[in-house]
Structure formats: C-alpha cells, structure tokens
Amino acid sequence: MRQPFPPGFLWGCATSAYQIEGSPLADGAGVSNWHRFVRTPGRVAGGDTGDVACDHYRRMKDDVALMRELGLTAYRFSIAWGRVLPEGRGKVNAAGLGFYERLVDELLANGIQPMATLYHWDLPATLDDRGGWTNPDMPDWFADYAQVCFKALDDRVPLWATLNEPWVIADQGYMHGNLAPGHKSAYEAAIVAHRLMQAHASAVQAYRAVGRNKIGLVVNIEPKHVPADATDADRHAAQLADAYMNRQYLDPALLGRYPDELCEVFGEAWPDWPAAEVEALKQPIDFLGLNYYTRAVVRHDAKAWPVPVVPQRQPGGTYTETGWELHPQSLADTLVWMHERYGGLPLYVTENGAAFYDPPTAINGEVNDPLRQHYLRTHIAAVQDAMARGADMRGYFAWSLFDNLEWALGFAKRFGLVHVDFQTQQRTPKASARYYARVIASHGADLDLP
C-alpha cells in the first residue's frame, strides 16, 4: 500500500469528440476537416471514418452510467466546434450546443466533474476553406467560439482547456500531412504554430472577461534522450528536437518567448515575429495539462526533417502496438521539469495510456489486458513520485475511456479501458478498467496488480 493521493485529486478518463461521438452531421452540425479527411483515399487505415465511431452522441447517458460504475470522479471531453457553430462563425446551433449541455448535466448528476477541451483537432470545414490555422483571423474566430461555450457551460464546467496538443496540429496536420488537413509545408507549420498560440491567448483573455472557474492548456511532451555513447551532434540534435516538440508551445504561453533553436529548425520558414506579439502570447493560466505516452532516445541524422534526429529502439524495452516505449520514469521527470521550469503551476496528466492487442470481440464477456494494467500501475506510481519531488499534481486522466477511432490509424489500435465491439457497439470493461476502478476506490493507495 502507498500513501493515498491528496483530497480533491481527480481520477478520470479522457476522450475527444470526433473519435467517439459518431453522427457527425446530426442535428444541423457542420462538416469538419476530419469528416473530409477520412474520405480522402489512403489517409486512414482501413478506410475507417468517424461516422459511427463509438456512437456516443446517441448513447451518452448509458456511457455516463458506465463512468459512474467505474468510479470516475472526472471526465475530460472535447467540444466539436462545428456542432456549436456549423459555419465556424455566426449563428449558434442550439441543438448541437444542447448535446454538451445534456452531457455536462448528466455528468454532474452522477457525481463526475467535467473538464471541457475547446479544440481537439476537428475544425469546421468552412474555416479550413479559408486557410484554416494559417488565417490571421483564426485567433479571433476561436475566441468568439470559446465565448459561446463559456456562456452556455461555465456555470457547470469547472475546468477548461483551450487547445489539445498544438504540436500535433502543426506538425502532423501542416508539416507532414499525416493528419487533417493533410498539408506538407514548413512555412505553413511555422505560421500555424503561432496562430494556435494566439488563439490560446485570445481564448484565455475572453475567459477572464466572463469566466468564473479555471482555464489552461494541454500539451503533449515526449522527452528527448540520447544514448550513453552520444556524440556532440547527437546532443545538439536532441536539443533541437526538444525545442521543436516540447518547448515550442509552453515557452511562449508561459514565458512570453519562443525557443531560440526554432530558427535553426525552421530555417528561412521561421518568421521574425514582432517581440510584442510574442510577449502577448503569455496570458495567466490556472493549470497545465500533460499528455504523456513515451520518451524518445535519439541520434543525429542529417537526412531527417525538420529536426535531424532518428529514434533508437532500446534493447530490452517494452513497446506498445504503436511502437512507443513504456517508460514511466520519464513521466515523473517531465512533471517535475514542468513544475520547475514554468513556475509551479497546478498540473494534470490529461492523457496517459497505451495501445496493446485486444480481440475485436470480448470472449465470454471478458477482455484480459495485463500489459495495460501494468502500464496504468507504473504510470500512476510515477505521478506519485513526481508529487514527492514537489510537482503540484491535481488529477490523472487515462486515455482512453473507450476504444475509438485512433485518427489516421483507424480502429486498428485500441487504447480503451472499455472494449468496444464496433459491429455491435457492445461495451465491455476490460480487466484494466476494473483495476483502475480499484485504484480509484483506494484513492491511489492500492496499486497492486491482481
């Protein structure tokens, strides 16, 4: 037995709208960039789409009852911008907004605290047609959308996140083209990174004018390590990779500056942003959310782009179905690094999970997933270790509540604590869900595996 987590610590699961809701055009919702992206041949494994996904839009009440059964004290979800504003701007779709009002009410009725993410990658197609995140008006449009959500839900939603993983949006959506909108341009990616930070800052400012609770930012961090026999070139390349992935968004949001290394990473594609414009990105926030999955051990490779590094698979390491090394120590170290570098802000682990093989159909009503149980145990213990080292931890959200549409990987990779049979929509809590329920019941004191 370990010491329990402090009173008020949140135990949750996380999801995102396009990955679980289904019914993407129901009740007047507008088309999103992801609705179009999944219909582009070759973009998504198996040709999978979010048209049905986990059918959460129609099964919400039963899904919340399942959350209560598991003992969750919090639930992190995202709002689909196009459900609320079908054109991205202008007229509010009362039916779409009403879904999130009902979801929040249902959560509260079941003793579950909502955490709402304003943007988790699904952009209204009408805004995508106007340049998407490259458009200089996007920060204002995002703030207008945020205000609609604040006005409708802030009396019941105590925690708001502006953006989820801005690095993924810029790098995978605009630099490499693996995710929507599927562009490949360093020039666009550099602009998008800045527009995202402007949008975050604008939404925070809008919240300060009307909000009564707490607002923050959610980032994904992947620590960049070098081998024991690293060369100077390896170490420099790892520093560039760290600046590009881990500091590019946190530094402007919390320190009012971009990492100096970005000029080298982007080269001539990096704009000379006015100093006052960059300083304005620093707006006081109430918490940081960390999405942590793995670390990367890297070596220099001049052929790699935009950062000259290649990952090195570690002998004896345990790897998930997505090829990510299981390394809980890096979670503890990252939380302490965030605590020390960014002024001791309250921290939440807003996503943490792993894809391991699960059968497409539950066997005799059971799905045994010992590797995922081990993953949860070691990473929750890492959060405890970070707390012992001074990090101000406020909550842990497992990714994900359900097996879902894992973006370009389709339905092939399963992260859920709850198994979903995508043919029947049958939900089956996995052994990991039952384990997590026991951890929650002990408030983190009992981490022993079955």
Summary of the structure (lengths in Angstrom):
residues: 450
radius of gyration: 20.7
end to end distance: 13.6
largest distance: 61.9
contacts: 1586
relative contact order: 0.14
helix: 42%
strand: 16%
